[in-house]
Amino acid sequence: MNDVIQKTKALIDTFEKSSLIEKLEHYKSKVLMNSKLMDLITKYNKSEVQYEKISLKKEIYENEDYRNYMKYYNELFYYVLKINKKFNDYTDIRSCKS
């Protein structure tokens, strides 16, 4: 079990040092520093009116930094999903055969 923990930590370290995380953090900071964009995101999150949300979402996605952030966020998200699926494949006791 210790080997699994060490290799999991190594995997996390690899992700942390990857260009994917570097790009994700770069665009995240650009998005956070853009006050106009952050205002739009806040309005989107608070809005309950569907047509207003659609309009705000369109305006948010016009921002290239936001699109790039979401691109790298989604890429990381899918890596995590794949990893979690593998862990579940190995640990799902319902599928174990006696």
DSSP file (Angstrom, degrees, kcal/mol; ACC not computed):
  #  RESIDUE AA STRUCTURE BP1 BP2  ACC     N-H-->O    O-->H-N    N-H-->O    O-->H-N    TCO  KAPPA ALPHA  PHI   PSI    X-CA   Y-CA   Z-CA
    1    1 A M     >        0   0    0      0, 0.0     4,-2.1     0, 0.0     5,-0.2   0.000 360.0 360.0 360.0 -35.1    0.0    0.0    0.0
    2    2 A N  H  >  +     0   0    0      1,-0.2     4,-2.4     2,-0.2     5,-0.2   0.868 360.0  55.3 -59.3 -37.0    2.9    2.3    0.7
    3    3 A D  H  > S+     0   0    0      2,-0.2     4,-2.4     1,-0.2    -1,-0.2   0.885 105.9  51.2 -63.5 -39.9    4.0    1.9   -2.9
    4    4 A V  H  > S+     0   0    0      2,-0.2     4,-2.3     1,-0.2    -2,-0.2   0.920 110.4  48.8 -64.0 -44.2    0.6    3.1   -4.1
    5    5 A I  H  X S+     0   0    0     -4,-2.1     4,-2.4     2,-0.2    -2,-0.2   0.917 112.0  48.7 -62.7 -44.1    0.7    6.1   -1.9
    6    6 A Q  H  X S+     0   0    0     -4,-2.4     4,-2.1     1,-0.2    -1,-0.2   0.909 113.1  46.9 -63.3 -42.2    4.2    7.0   -3.1
    7    7 A K  H  X S+     0   0    0     -4,-2.4     4,-2.1     2,-0.2    -1,-0.2   0.844 110.6  52.5 -71.0 -32.1    3.2    6.6   -6.8
    8    8 A T  H  X S+     0   0    0     -4,-2.3     4,-2.4     2,-0.2    -2,-0.2   0.920 110.0  48.6 -66.0 -43.8    0.1    8.7   -6.3
    9    9 A K  H  X S+     0   0    0     -4,-2.4     4,-2.5     1,-0.2    -2,-0.2   0.887 110.4  51.9 -61.8 -38.8    2.2   11.4   -4.7
   10   10 A A  H  X S+     0   0    0     -4,-2.1     4,-2.3     2,-0.2    -1,-0.2   0.891 108.6  50.8 -64.5 -39.2    4.6   11.2   -7.7
   11   11 A L  H  X S+     0   0    0     -4,-2.1     4,-2.3     2,-0.2    -2,-0.2   0.924 110.7  48.4 -63.1 -44.9    1.6   11.5  -10.1
   12   12 A I  H  X S+     0   0    0     -4,-2.4     4,-2.8     1,-0.2    -2,-0.2   0.917 110.9  51.0 -61.7 -43.8    0.4   14.6   -8.2
   13   13 A D  H  X S+     0   0    0     -4,-2.5     4,-1.7     1,-0.2    -1,-0.2   0.898 108.3  52.7 -60.2 -40.6    3.9   16.1   -8.3
   14   14 A T  H  < S+     0   0    0     -4,-2.3     4,-0.4     1,-0.2    -1,-0.2   0.920 110.5  47.0 -61.7 -44.2    4.1   15.4  -12.1
   15   15 A F  H >< S+     0   0    0     -4,-2.3     3,-1.5     1,-0.2     6,-0.5   0.935 109.7  53.6 -61.2 -45.8    0.8   17.3  -12.6
   16   16 A E  H 3< S+     0   0    0     -4,-2.8    -1,-0.2     1,-0.3    -2,-0.2   0.804 113.3  43.0 -61.6 -28.9    2.0   20.2  -10.4
   17   17 A K  T 3< S+     0   0    0     -4,-1.7    -1,-0.3    -5,-0.2    -2,-0.2   0.425  94.8 111.3 -94.2  -0.1    5.1   20.5  -12.5
   18   18 A S  S <> S-     0   0    0     -3,-1.5     4,-1.9    -4,-0.4     5,-0.1  -0.297  76.7-123.1 -78.6 158.4    3.3   20.1  -15.9
   19   19 A S  H  > S+     0   0    0      1,-0.2     4,-2.8     2,-0.2     5,-0.2   0.788 110.7  65.3 -67.5 -26.9    2.8   22.7  -18.5
   20   20 A L  H  > S+     0   0    0      2,-0.2     4,-2.5     1,-0.2    -1,-0.2   0.954 106.2  40.2 -58.8 -51.0   -1.0   22.0  -18.2
   21   21 A I  H  > S+     0   0    0     -6,-0.5     4,-2.9     2,-0.2     5,-0.3   0.887 113.6  55.2 -67.0 -38.9   -1.0   23.3  -14.6
   22   22 A E  H  X S+     0   0    0     -4,-1.9     4,-2.1     2,-0.2    -2,-0.2   0.935 112.4  42.4 -58.6 -46.7    1.3   26.2  -15.5
   23   23 A K  H  X S+     0   0    0     -4,-2.8     4,-2.6     2,-0.2     5,-0.3   0.899 113.1  53.2 -67.9 -40.7   -1.0   27.3  -18.3
   24   24 A L  H  X S+     0   0    0     -4,-2.5     4,-2.2    -5,-0.2    -2,-0.2   0.935 112.1  44.4 -59.6 -47.2   -4.1   26.8  -16.1
   25   25 A E  H  X S+     0   0    0     -4,-2.9     4,-2.3     2,-0.2    -1,-0.2   0.879 111.4  54.8 -65.8 -37.9   -2.6   29.0  -13.3
   26   26 A H  H  X S+     0   0    0     -4,-2.1     4,-1.7    -5,-0.3    -2,-0.2   0.953 113.8  39.2 -59.8 -51.2   -1.5   31.6  -15.8
   27   27 A Y  H  X S+     0   0    0     -4,-2.6     4,-2.4     1,-0.2    -1,-0.2   0.825 111.7  58.1 -72.7 -30.4   -4.9   32.0  -17.3
   28   28 A K  H  X S+     0   0    0     -4,-2.2     4,-2.7    -5,-0.3    -1,-0.2   0.936 107.6  47.0 -61.8 -45.0   -6.6   31.8  -13.9
   29   29 A S  H  X S+     0   0    0     -4,-2.3     4,-1.8     1,-0.2    -2,-0.2   0.877 111.1  51.9 -66.1 -35.7   -4.6   34.7  -12.7
   30   30 A K  H  X S+     0   0    0     -4,-1.7     4,-0.7     2,-0.2    -1,-0.2   0.906 111.7  46.8 -65.8 -40.0   -5.4   36.7  -15.8
   31   31 A V  H >< S+     0   0    0     -4,-2.4     3,-1.0     1,-0.2     7,-0.3   0.938 112.4  49.5 -65.2 -46.4   -9.1   36.0  -15.4
   32   32 A L  H 3< S+     0   0    0     -4,-2.7    -1,-0.2     1,-0.3    -2,-0.2   0.811 110.0  51.4 -64.3 -29.6   -9.0   37.0  -11.7
   33   33 A M  H 3< S+     0   0    0     -4,-1.8     2,-1.1    -5,-0.2    -1,-0.3   0.612  89.1  88.8 -82.9 -11.6   -7.1   40.2  -12.5
   34   34 A N    <X  -     0   0    0     -3,-1.0     4,-2.5    -4,-0.7     5,-0.2  -0.741  58.0-173.5 -89.9  98.2   -9.7   41.2  -15.1
   35   35 A S  H  > S+     0   0    0     -2,-1.1     4,-2.2     1,-0.2    -1,-0.2   0.851  81.7  53.6 -65.3 -35.6  -12.3   43.1  -13.0
   36   36 A K  H  > S+     0   0    0      2,-0.2     4,-2.0     1,-0.2    -1,-0.2   0.936 111.9  45.3 -63.6 -44.9  -14.8   43.5  -15.9
   37   37 A L  H  > S+     0   0    0      1,-0.2     4,-2.4     2,-0.2    -2,-0.2   0.910 111.7  51.8 -64.3 -42.6  -14.7   39.8  -16.5
   38   38 A M  H  X S+     0   0    0     -4,-2.5     4,-2.4    -7,-0.3    -1,-0.2   0.870 107.7  53.0 -63.7 -35.9  -15.0   39.0  -12.8
   39   39 A D  H  X S+     0   0    0     -4,-2.2     4,-2.6     2,-0.2    -1,-0.2   0.913 109.2  49.2 -63.1 -42.3  -18.1   41.3  -12.6
   40   40 A L  H  X S+     0   0    0     -4,-2.0     4,-2.6     2,-0.2    -2,-0.2   0.911 111.5  48.9 -63.0 -42.2  -19.7   39.5  -15.5
   41   41 A I  H  X S+     0   0    0     -4,-2.4     4,-2.5     2,-0.2    -2,-0.2   0.905 111.5  49.4 -64.6 -41.7  -19.0   36.1  -13.8
   42   42 A T  H  X S+     0   0    0     -4,-2.4     4,-1.8     2,-0.2    -2,-0.2   0.923 111.9  48.2 -63.1 -44.9  -20.4   37.4  -10.5
   43   43 A K  H  X S+     0   0    0     -4,-2.6     4,-1.8     1,-0.2    -2,-0.2   0.915 111.3  51.5 -61.4 -42.3  -23.6   38.7  -12.3
   44   44 A Y  H  < S+     0   0    0     -4,-2.6    -2,-0.2     1,-0.2    -1,-0.2   0.931 110.3  48.2 -59.3 -46.7  -23.9   35.3  -14.1
   45   45 A N  H  < S+     0   0    0     -4,-2.5    -1,-0.2     1,-0.2    -2,-0.2   0.807 116.5  42.9 -66.1 -29.7  -23.7   33.4  -10.8
   46   46 A K  H  < S+     0   0    0     -4,-1.8    -1,-0.2    -5,-0.2    -2,-0.2   0.687  92.1 102.8 -89.5 -20.1  -26.3   35.6   -9.1
   47   47 A S     <  +     0   0    0     -4,-1.8    -3,-0.0    -5,-0.2     3,-0.0  -0.352  40.6 179.8 -69.9 142.1  -28.7   35.8  -12.0
   48   48 A E        +     0   0    0     -2,-0.1     2,-0.6     5,-0.0    -1,-0.1   0.364  56.4  98.7-116.0  -1.8  -31.8   33.7  -11.9
   49   49 A V     >  -     0   0    0      1,-0.2     4,-2.4     2,-0.0     3,-0.2  -0.801  64.9-149.8 -94.1 119.5  -33.2   34.9  -15.3
   50   50 A Q  H  > S+     0   0    0     -2,-0.6     4,-2.3     1,-0.2     5,-0.2   0.898  93.8  48.0 -59.2 -47.9  -32.4   32.4  -18.0
   51   51 A Y  H  > S+     0   0    0      1,-0.2     4,-1.9     2,-0.2    -1,-0.2   0.853 112.3  51.2 -64.6 -32.4  -32.1   34.8  -20.9
   52   52 A E  H  > S+     0   0    0     -3,-0.2     4,-2.7     2,-0.2    -1,-0.2   0.910 108.7  51.1 -68.0 -42.0  -29.8   37.1  -18.9
   53   53 A K  H  X S+     0   0    0     -4,-2.4     4,-2.8     1,-0.2    -2,-0.2   0.900 109.5  50.7 -60.9 -41.2  -27.6   34.1  -18.0
   54   54 A I  H  X S+     0   0    0     -4,-2.3     4,-2.2     2,-0.2    -1,-0.2   0.921 111.8  47.2 -63.4 -43.9  -27.3   33.2  -21.7
   55   55 A S  H  X S+     0   0    0     -4,-1.9     4,-2.0     2,-0.2    -2,-0.2   0.917 114.3  46.5 -63.7 -44.5  -26.4   36.7  -22.6
   56   56 A L  H  X S+     0   0    0     -4,-2.7     4,-2.7     2,-0.2    -2,-0.2   0.910 110.9  52.5 -65.0 -42.2  -23.8   37.0  -19.8
   57   57 A K  H  X S+     0   0    0     -4,-2.8     4,-2.6     1,-0.2    -1,-0.2   0.908 108.6  50.4 -61.7 -41.8  -22.3   33.6  -20.6
   58   58 A K  H  X S+     0   0    0     -4,-2.2     4,-0.7     1,-0.2    -1,-0.2   0.925 111.9  47.6 -61.0 -44.6  -21.9   34.6  -24.2
   59   59 A E  H  < S+     0   0    0     -4,-2.0     3,-0.5     1,-0.2     4,-0.3   0.883 111.5  50.6 -65.5 -38.6  -20.1   37.8  -23.1
   60   60 A I  H >< S+     0   0    0     -4,-2.7     3,-1.6     1,-0.2     6,-0.2   0.923 108.4  52.2 -63.6 -44.6  -17.9   35.9  -20.7
   61   61 A Y  H 3< S+     0   0    0     -4,-2.6    -1,-0.2     1,-0.3    -2,-0.2   0.600  93.9  71.9 -72.9 -10.2  -16.9   33.4  -23.4
   62   62 A E  T 3< S+     0   0    0     -4,-0.7     2,-0.6    -3,-0.5    -1,-0.3   0.689  78.5  93.5 -72.7 -17.7  -15.9   36.2  -25.7
   63   63 A N    <>  -     0   0    0     -3,-1.6     4,-2.2    -4,-0.3     5,-0.2  -0.674  68.5-153.9 -80.6 120.2  -12.9   36.7  -23.5
   64   64 A E  H  > S+     0   0    0     -2,-0.6     4,-2.6     1,-0.2     5,-0.2   0.864  92.9  54.9 -63.9 -38.7   -9.9   34.8  -24.8
   65   65 A D  H  > S+     0   0    0      2,-0.2     4,-2.5     1,-0.2    -1,-0.2   0.909 109.3  48.0 -62.4 -40.9   -8.3   34.4  -21.4
   66   66 A Y  H  > S+     0   0    0     -6,-0.2     4,-2.8     2,-0.2     5,-0.2   0.928 110.8  50.7 -65.4 -44.4  -11.4   32.9  -20.0
   67   67 A R  H  X S+     0   0    0     -4,-2.2     4,-2.1     1,-0.2    -2,-0.2   0.911 112.3  47.3 -59.5 -42.4  -11.7   30.5  -22.9
   68   68 A N  H  X S+     0   0    0     -4,-2.6     4,-2.2     2,-0.2     5,-0.2   0.907 110.7  51.7 -66.0 -41.4   -8.1   29.4  -22.5
   69   69 A Y  H  X S+     0   0    0     -4,-2.5     4,-2.5     1,-0.2    -2,-0.2   0.943 112.0  46.4 -58.2 -47.7   -8.6   29.0  -18.7
   70   70 A M  H  X S+     0   0    0     -4,-2.8     4,-2.7     1,-0.2     5,-0.2   0.849 108.2  57.2 -65.4 -34.4  -11.6   26.8  -19.4
   71   71 A K  H  X S+     0   0    0     -4,-2.1     4,-1.8    -5,-0.2    -1,-0.2   0.949 113.7  37.7 -60.1 -49.5   -9.7   24.8  -22.0
   72   72 A Y  H  X S+     0   0    0     -4,-2.2     4,-2.3     2,-0.2    -2,-0.2   0.838 114.6  55.5 -74.2 -32.6   -7.0   23.8  -19.5
   73   73 A Y  H  X S+     0   0    0     -4,-2.5     4,-2.7    -5,-0.2    -2,-0.2   0.942 110.1  46.0 -61.4 -47.7   -9.5   23.4  -16.7
   74   74 A N  H  X S+     0   0    0     -4,-2.7     4,-2.4     2,-0.2    -2,-0.2   0.885 109.9  54.1 -64.4 -38.9  -11.5   20.9  -18.7
   75   75 A E  H  X S+     0   0    0     -4,-1.8     4,-1.7    -5,-0.2    -1,-0.2   0.935 112.2  43.8 -60.6 -45.8   -8.3   19.1  -19.8
   76   76 A L  H  X S+     0   0    0     -4,-2.3     4,-2.5     1,-0.2    -2,-0.2   0.912 110.7  56.1 -63.5 -42.9   -7.3   18.7  -16.1
   77   77 A F  H  X S+     0   0    0     -4,-2.7     4,-2.3     1,-0.2    -2,-0.2   0.902 107.6  48.0 -56.6 -43.9  -10.9   17.7  -15.2
   78   78 A Y  H  X S+     0   0    0     -4,-2.4     4,-2.2     2,-0.2    -1,-0.2   0.850 109.2  53.1 -70.9 -33.4  -10.9   14.9  -17.8
   79   79 A Y  H  X S+     0   0    0     -4,-1.7     4,-2.4    -5,-0.2    -1,-0.2   0.937 110.3  48.2 -61.3 -45.3   -7.5   13.6  -16.6
   80   80 A V  H  X S+     0   0    0     -4,-2.5     4,-2.9     1,-0.2    -2,-0.2   0.899 109.5  52.7 -63.7 -40.6   -8.9   13.5  -13.0
   81   81 A L  H  X S+     0   0    0     -4,-2.3     4,-2.4     2,-0.2    -1,-0.2   0.925 110.1  48.3 -59.9 -44.0  -12.0   11.7  -14.2
   82   82 A K  H  X S+     0   0    0     -4,-2.2     4,-2.1     2,-0.2    -2,-0.2   0.914 112.9  47.6 -62.8 -42.8   -9.8    9.0  -15.9
   83   83 A I  H  X S+     0   0    0     -4,-2.4     4,-2.5     1,-0.2    -2,-0.2   0.930 112.1  49.4 -64.2 -45.7   -7.7    8.6  -12.8
   84   84 A N  H  X S+     0   0    0     -4,-2.9     4,-2.7     1,-0.2    -1,-0.2   0.879 108.5  53.8 -62.3 -37.7  -10.7    8.3  -10.6
   85   85 A K  H  X S+     0   0    0     -4,-2.4     4,-2.6    -5,-0.2    -1,-0.2   0.919 108.9  48.8 -62.5 -42.6  -12.2    5.7  -12.9
   86   86 A K  H  X S+     0   0    0     -4,-2.1     4,-1.8     2,-0.2    -2,-0.2   0.933 111.6  48.8 -62.7 -45.3   -9.1    3.6  -12.7
   87   87 A F  H  X S+     0   0    0     -4,-2.5     4,-1.7     1,-0.2    -2,-0.2   0.918 112.4  49.1 -59.6 -42.9   -9.1    3.9   -8.9
   88   88 A N  H  X S+     0   0    0     -4,-2.7     4,-1.9     1,-0.2    -1,-0.2   0.890 106.9  55.5 -65.0 -38.3  -12.8    2.9   -8.9
   89   89 A D  H  < S+     0   0    0     -4,-2.6    -1,-0.2     1,-0.2    -2,-0.2   0.884 113.5  41.9 -59.1 -37.9  -12.0    0.0  -11.1
   90   90 A Y  H  < S+     0   0    0     -4,-1.8    -1,-0.2     1,-0.2    -2,-0.2   0.756 123.7  35.3 -81.8 -24.6   -9.5   -1.3   -8.7
   91   91 A T  H  < S+     0   0    0     -4,-1.7     2,-0.9    -5,-0.2    -2,-0.2   0.470  78.7 116.9-112.5  -2.3  -11.4   -0.6   -5.5
   92   92 A D    ><  -     0   0    0     -4,-1.9     3,-1.0     1,-0.2     4,-0.2  -0.556  40.9-172.5 -72.7 103.9  -15.1   -1.3   -6.5
   93   93 A I  G >  S+     0   0    0     -2,-0.9     3,-0.8     1,-0.2    -1,-0.2   0.698  75.9  70.6 -74.6 -17.8  -15.9   -4.3   -4.2
   94   94 A R  G 3  S+     0   0    0      1,-0.2    -1,-0.2    -3,-0.1    -2,-0.1   0.795 100.8  46.6 -67.2 -25.6  -19.3   -4.8   -5.9
   95   95 A S  G <  S+     0   0    0     -3,-1.0    -1,-0.2     2,-0.1    -2,-0.2   0.448  84.6 116.2 -97.5   0.5  -17.5   -6.1   -9.0
   96   96 A C    <   -     0   0    0     -3,-0.8     2,-0.4    -4,-0.2    -3,-0.0  -0.467  57.3-142.2 -70.9 138.0  -15.1   -8.4   -7.2
   97   97 A K              0   0    0     -2,-0.2    -2,-0.1     1,-0.1    -1,-0.0  -0.844 360.0 360.0-102.0 136.9  -15.5  -12.1   -8.1
   98   98 A S              0   0    0     -2,-0.4    -1,-0.1     0, 0.0    -2,-0.0   0.434 360.0 360.0 -90.9 360.0  -15.1  -14.7   -5.4
